[in-house]
């Protein structure tokens, strides 16, 4: 994992980049990574998530996600304000203080710095791809995103009954980080759970596949290829 300060820096940086895109980009451009959305829809979603996380940290409960305004100027101002308020709250909150989260224990405020950094980074990439702009990648940060899926999203969704227990699980190997490996199998709580296939590739590419932003494509699959499709179809991420 990165440090809390590093997550907050990513959140602030990527929110600022999104804000800049909203000022000049074609807001009607379709977002391939989020079918049915255009760039304005994506901004309203991300801005709403920022406000939702901010309010959850303050109230200790999950509330309704706010809906953003129409119109470029109003949307830019609304998005920028929400991101700024979230970053400021995270920076003045003790990361070890108890907090409501939807992840497994320990449930502390640090969860939100990590989750919102990855939320914002992924949606920045969605917007950049929608606008045919280059997308910067960082292998270590992408690997942390894979870890978040394997150790937080997947087991949490199994616990809530959203995702089934995976009797035929998947081992993921990140080839650009010394073959760092993660297991997505069983109920997500046992990193030694048996797997029926292995997916190998660079961290950033693997992360996009697990978030259903890209096809398996050139990634290497060892074992039963159908297992990869089954795991991706099981809803291991929202």
ABEGO torsion letter per residue (X at the ends): XBBAAAAAAAAAAAAAAAAAAAAABBAABBBAABBGBBAAAAAAAAAAAAAAAAAAAAAGBBBBBBBBBBEAAAAAAAAAAAAAAAAAAAAABBAABBBBBABBOBBBAAAAAAAAAAAAAAAAAAAAAAAGBBBBBBAAAAAAAAAAAAAAAAAAAAAAGABBBBABBBBBBBAAAGGBBBBBBEAGABAABBBABBBBEBAAAAAAAAAGABBAEABBBBEBAAAAAAAAAAGABX
